Amino acid sequence: MKRILVVEDEKDIQNIIKAFLENAEYKVETADDGLDAINLIQNNNYDLILLDIMLPKIDGFTICEMIRKNSNVPIIILTALTDEESQLKGFDKLADDYITKPFSMPVLLKHIEAIFRRTNNSNENTSILKYKNITLNTENYEVYVDNQKVTLTFREYEILKLFLENQGKVFTRDNILNSIWNYDYFGDDKIVNTHIKNIRKKLGYEYIETVRGVGYKIDKEDKK
């Protein structure tokens, strides 16, 4: 049974999410503030974290940043902050998804299912992908550059994997959204730009090229 942590200070919303997810047969734990959330995360393993931003004691952006120092557990931000700046900041802090309030519980469930579906599919594939000085292990989500481990979020990992498996192919932002998010995405497609920027920064190499006016690609590796 998948284990989900819901970090939400509004009790009514917290209870609704908890009841709905438990009805969908997930194991759900809750935190009322940022400090409580950090304590739970440090002492437990979760398959997914649903994270509000405006929290008492420690805000969601800070929590997200702290989690990413040690873990690539999928994080979905649930927040009333709808402005583009906040959304981009959420992805800069390496959240995997960003959903604004009010939201539909069935739609939230589809977001969660999409993340777990991608996770399960990756776990079934135990191959190693190599590209130049990059090694990507599809069994344990680990990525190495120059034999040094690089921590990517779930979305970043899936985007990099997509390019490594399709060397030479140009992907538009819509292609990437449809392939990685695996459901109709109605937000700003600049989310893709942010993830690409983060991947390049973490790898230390700009292997993912911008094809002006079209999208992105990674060149085929010359193995001769």
DRENDO-1510 file (C-alpha; in Angstrom, 1 decimal, always signed):
<recs>
REC; n; res; u; v; w
REC; 1; MET; +0.0; +0.0; +0.0 .
REC; 2; LYS; +1.4; +3.4; -1.0 .
REC; 3; ARG; +2.1; +5.7; +1.8 .
REC; 4; ILE; +1.3; +9.4; +1.4 .
REC; 5; LEU; +2.0; +12.4; +3.7 .
REC; 6; VAL; -0.5; +15.3; +3.6 .
REC; 7; VAL; +1.0; +18.5; +4.9 .
REC; 8; GLU; -1.9; +21.0; +5.3 .
REC; 9; ASP; -2.7; +23.3; +8.1 .
REC; 10; GLU; -6.4; +23.8; +7.2 .
REC; 11; LYS; -8.1; +20.9; +9.1 .
REC; 12; ASP; -11.2; +20.8; +6.8 .
REC; 13; ILE; -9.1; +20.4; +3.7 .
REC; 14; GLN; -6.7; +18.0; +5.4 .
REC; 15; ASN; -9.6; +15.7; +6.5 .
REC; 16; ILE; -11.2; +15.7; +3.1 .
REC; 17; ILE; -8.0; +14.8; +1.3 .
REC; 18; LYS; -7.2; +12.1; +3.9 .
REC; 19; ALA; -10.7; +10.5; +3.7 .
REC; 20; PHE; -10.7; +10.6; -0.1 .
REC; 21; LEU; -7.2; +9.0; -0.4 .
REC; 22; GLU; -7.9; +6.4; +2.2 .
REC; 23; ASN; -11.1; +5.5; +0.3 .
REC; 24; ALA; -8.7; +5.0; -2.7 .
REC; 25; GLU; -6.7; +2.5; -0.6 .
REC; 26; TYR; -3.7; +4.7; +0.2 .
REC; 27; LYS; -2.2; +4.9; +3.6 .
REC; 28; VAL; -2.3; +8.5; +4.7 .
REC; 29; GLU; -0.6; +10.5; +7.4 .
REC; 30; THR; -1.0; +14.2; +8.1 .
REC; 31; ALA; +1.0; +17.1; +9.4 .
REC; 32; ASP; -0.5; +20.4; +10.6 .
REC; 33; ASP; +2.6; +22.6; +10.2 .
REC; 34; GLY; +6.1; +22.7; +8.6 .
REC; 35; LEU; +8.0; +21.6; +11.7 .
REC; 36; ASP; +5.7; +18.6; +12.2 .
REC; 37; ALA; +6.2; +17.7; +8.6 .
REC; 38; ILE; +10.0; +17.8; +8.8 .
REC; 39; ASN; +10.0; +15.5; +11.8 .
REC; 40; LEU; +7.7; +13.0; +10.1 .
REC; 41; ILE; +9.8; +13.0; +6.9 .
REC; 42; GLN; +13.0; +12.5; +8.8 .
REC; 43; ASN; +11.7; +9.5; +10.6 .
REC; 44; ASN; +9.5; +7.8; +8.0 .
REC; 45; ASN; +9.6; +6.7; +4.3 .
REC; 46; TYR; +6.8; +8.0; +2.1 .
REC; 47; ASP; +5.9; +7.3; -1.5 .
REC; 48; LEU; +4.5; +10.8; -2.1 .
REC; 49; ILE; +4.1; +14.1; -0.3 .
REC; 50; LEU; +1.2; +16.5; -0.8 .
REC; 51; LEU; +2.6; +19.9; +0.4 .
REC; 52; ASP; +0.9; +23.2; +1.1 .
REC; 53; ILE; +3.1; +26.3; +0.8 .
REC; 54; MET; +1.6; +28.7; +3.4 .
REC; 55; LEU; +2.2; +26.7; +6.6 .
REC; 56; PRO; +2.9; +27.7; +10.2 .
REC; 57; LYS; +6.5; +27.5; +11.5 .
REC; 58; ILE; +8.2; +26.4; +8.2 .
REC; 59; ASP; +6.8; +27.2; +4.8 .
REC; 60; GLY; +6.3; +24.7; +2.0 .
REC; 61; PHE; +9.1; +26.1; -0.2 .
REC; 62; THR; +11.6; +25.6; +2.6 .
REC; 63; ILE; +10.3; +22.1; +3.3 .
REC; 64; CYS; +10.6; +21.2; -0.4 .
REC; 65; GLU; +14.2; +22.4; -0.5 .
REC; 66; MET; +15.1; +20.5; +2.7 .
REC; 67; ILE; +13.6; +17.3; +1.3 .
REC; 68; ARG; +15.5; +17.5; -1.9 .
REC; 69; LYS; +18.8; +17.6; -0.1 .
REC; 70; ASN; +18.3; +13.9; +0.8 .
REC; 71; SER; +15.4; +12.5; -1.2 .
REC; 72; ASN; +13.8; +12.4; -4.7 .
REC; 73; VAL; +10.4; +11.4; -3.2 .
REC; 74; PRO; +7.6; +12.8; -5.5 .
REC; 75; ILE; +6.2; +16.1; -4.2 .
REC; 76; ILE; +2.9; +17.6; -5.3 .
REC; 77; ILE; +2.3; +21.2; -4.1 .
REC; 78; LEU; -1.3; +22.0; -3.2 .
REC; 79; THR; -1.7; +25.8; -2.7 .
REC; 80; ALA; -3.9; +28.8; -3.0 .
REC; 81; LEU; -1.0; +30.7; -4.6 .
REC; 82; THR; -2.0; +30.8; -8.3 .
REC; 83; ASP; +0.5; +33.4; -9.6 .
REC; 84; GLU; +3.2; +32.4; -12.1 .
REC; 85; GLU; +6.1; +33.4; -9.9 .
REC; 86; SER; +5.0; +31.1; -7.1 .
REC; 87; GLN; +4.5; +28.2; -9.6 .
REC; 88; LEU; +7.9; +28.7; -11.1 .
REC; 89; LYS; +9.4; +28.9; -7.6 .
REC; 90; GLY; +7.8; +25.6; -6.7 .
REC; 91; PHE; +9.4; +23.9; -9.6 .
REC; 92; ASP; +12.7; +25.7; -9.0 .
REC; 93; LYS; +12.5; +24.1; -5.5 .
REC; 94; LEU; +12.2; +20.8; -7.3 .
REC; 95; ALA; +8.5; +19.9; -6.7 .
REC; 96; ASP; +7.2; +17.4; -9.2 .
REC; 97; ASP; +3.7; +18.9; -9.6 .
REC; 98; TYR; +1.8; +22.1; -8.7 .
REC; 99; ILE; -1.9; +22.2; -8.1 .
REC; 100; THR; -3.8; +25.3; -7.1 .
REC; 101; LYS; -6.8; +25.6; -4.8 .
REC; 102; PRO; -9.7; +25.0; -5.1 .
REC; 103; PHE; -9.1; +21.7; -6.8 .
REC; 104; SER; -11.2; +18.6; -7.6 .
REC; 105; MET; -10.5; +15.6; -5.5 .
REC; 106; PRO; -10.9; +13.2; -8.5 .
REC; 107; VAL; -8.5; +15.3; -10.5 .
REC; 108; LEU; -6.0; +15.3; -7.6 .
REC; 109; LEU; -6.3; +11.5; -7.5 .
REC; 110; LYS; -5.5; +11.3; -11.3 .
REC; 111; HIS; -2.4; +13.4; -10.7 .
REC; 112; ILE; -1.3; +11.0; -8.0 .
REC; 113; GLU; -2.1; +7.9; -10.1 .
REC; 114; ALA; -0.1; +9.4; -13.0 .
REC; 115; ILE; +3.0; +9.8; -10.8 .
REC; 116; PHE; +2.7; +6.3; -9.3 .
REC; 117; ARG; +2.1; +4.8; -12.8 .
REC; 118; ARG; +5.3; +6.3; -14.0 .
REC; 119; THR; +7.1; +5.1; -10.9 .
REC; 120; ASN; +5.9; +1.5; -11.3 .
REC; 121; ASN; +6.7; +1.4; -15.0 .
REC; 122; SER; +10.3; +2.6; -14.3 .
REC; 123; ASN; +10.6; -0.1; -11.6 .
REC; 124; GLU; +9.8; -2.8; -14.1 .
REC; 125; ASN; +12.7; -1.8; -16.3 .
REC; 126; THR; +16.1; -2.7; -14.8 .
REC; 127; SER; +18.3; -1.5; -17.7 .
REC; 128; ILE; +21.1; +1.0; -17.6 .
REC; 129; LEU; +21.1; +3.9; -20.0 .
REC; 130; LYS; +24.4; +5.6; -20.8 .
REC; 131; TYR; +25.1; +8.7; -22.7 .
REC; 132; LYS; +28.6; +10.2; -22.9 .
REC; 133; ASN; +29.5; +10.7; -19.2 .
REC; 134; ILE; +25.9; +10.1; -17.9 .
REC; 135; THR; +24.7; +6.9; -16.4 .
REC; 136; LEU; +21.0; +6.5; -15.6 .
REC; 137; ASN; +19.8; +3.5; -13.7 .
REC; 138; THR; +16.1; +2.8; -14.4 .
REC; 139; GLU; +15.8; +0.4; -11.5 .
REC; 140; ASN; +16.6; +2.7; -8.7 .
REC; 141; TYR; +16.3; +6.2; -10.3 .
REC; 142; GLU; +20.0; +7.0; -9.8 .
REC; 143; VAL; +21.8; +9.2; -12.2 .
REC; 144; TYR; +25.6; +9.6; -12.3 .
REC; 145; VAL; +27.7; +12.2; -14.1 .
REC; 146; ASP; +31.4; +11.6; -14.2 .
REC; 147; ASN; +30.8; +8.8; -11.7 .
REC; 148; GLN; +29.3; +11.4; -9.2 .
REC; 149; LYS; +25.7; +10.9; -8.1 .
REC; 150; VAL; +23.3; +13.6; -9.2 .
REC; 151; THR; +20.0; +14.0; -7.4 .
REC; 152; LEU; +17.0; +14.6; -9.8 .
REC; 153; THR; +13.4; +15.0; -9.0 .
REC; 154; PHE; +11.0; +12.4; -10.4 .
REC; 155; ARG; +9.9; +14.7; -13.2 .
REC; 156; GLU; +13.5; +15.6; -14.0 .
REC; 157; TYR; +14.6; +12.0; -14.1 .
REC; 158; GLU; +11.7; +11.1; -16.4 .
REC; 159; ILE; +12.5; +13.9; -18.8 .
REC; 160; LEU; +16.2; +13.0; -18.9 .
REC; 161; LYS; +15.2; +9.3; -19.5 .
REC; 162; LEU; +12.9; +10.4; -22.3 .
REC; 163; PHE; +15.7; +12.2; -24.1 .
REC; 164; LEU; +18.3; +9.4; -23.6 .
REC; 165; GLU; +15.9; +6.8; -25.0 .
REC; 166; ASN; +15.1; +9.0; -28.0 .
REC; 167; GLN; +18.4; +10.5; -29.0 .
REC; 168; GLY; +18.2; +12.8; -32.0 .
REC; 169; LYS; +14.4; +13.3; -31.7 .
REC; 170; VAL; +13.0; +16.8; -31.2 .
REC; 171; PHE; +10.3; +17.1; -28.5 .
REC; 172; THR; +8.0; +20.1; -28.3 .
REC; 173; ARG; +6.9; +21.3; -24.9 .
REC; 174; ASP; +3.5; +19.6; -25.6 .
REC; 175; ASN; +5.3; +16.4; -26.4 .
REC; 176; ILE; +7.1; +16.4; -23.1 .
REC; 177; LEU; +4.0; +17.3; -21.1 .
REC; 178; ASN; +2.0; +14.5; -22.7 .
REC; 179; SER; +4.8; +12.0; -22.3 .
REC; 180; ILE; +5.9; +12.8; -18.7 .
REC; 181; TRP; +2.8; +14.1; -17.0 .
REC; 182; ASN; +0.7; +11.5; -18.7 .
REC; 183; TYR; -2.6; +13.5; -18.4 .
REC; 184; ASP; -4.0; +16.6; -19.8 .
REC; 185; TYR; -2.0; +19.5; -18.3 .
REC; 186; PHE; -3.8; +22.9; -18.2 .
REC; 187; GLY; -1.1; +25.0; -16.6 .
REC; 188; ASP; +1.6; +27.1; -18.1 .
REC; 189; ASP; +3.9; +25.1; -20.4 .
REC; 190; LYS; +6.8; +27.1; -19.1 .
REC; 191; ILE; +7.0; +24.3; -16.5 .
REC; 192; VAL; +9.0; +22.4; -19.1 .
REC; 193; ASN; +11.5; +25.2; -19.5 .
REC; 194; THR; +12.1; +25.3; -15.8 .
REC; 195; HIS; +12.7; +21.5; -15.6 .
REC; 196; ILE; +15.1; +21.6; -18.5 .
REC; 197; LYS; +17.0; +24.5; -16.9 .
REC; 198; ASN; +17.3; +22.5; -13.6 .
REC; 199; ILE; +18.4; +19.3; -15.4 .
REC; 200; ARG; +21.2; +21.2; -17.3 .
REC; 201; LYS; +22.3; +22.9; -14.0 .
REC; 202; LYS; +22.5; +19.6; -12.2 .
REC; 203; LEU; +24.2; +17.7; -14.9 .
REC; 204; GLY; +26.7; +20.5; -15.5 .
REC; 205; TYR; +26.4; +19.9; -19.2 .
REC; 206; GLU; +23.9; +21.3; -21.7 .
REC; 207; TYR; +23.4; +18.1; -23.5 .
REC; 208; ILE; +19.7; +18.9; -23.9 .
REC; 209; GLU; +19.7; +21.4; -26.7 .
REC; 210; THR; +17.1; +24.1; -27.5 .
REC; 211; VAL; +15.8; +23.9; -31.0 .
REC; 212; ARG; +14.7; +27.4; -31.6 .
REC; 213; GLY; +10.9; +27.8; -32.2 .
REC; 214; VAL; +10.4; +24.0; -31.9 .
REC; 215; GLY; +11.5; +22.4; -28.6 .
REC; 216; TYR; +14.4; +20.4; -27.3 .
REC; 217; LYS; +16.5; +17.4; -28.3 .
REC; 218; ILE; +19.6; +15.5; -27.3 .
REC; 219; ASP; +22.0; +14.6; -30.1 .
REC; 220; LYS; +22.7; +11.0; -31.0 .
REC; 221; GLU; +25.9; +9.8; -29.4 .
REC; 222; ASP; +28.6; +8.9; -31.8 .
REC; 223; LYS; +29.8; +5.5; -30.5 .
REC; 224; LYS; +32.4; +4.8; -33.1 .
</recs>
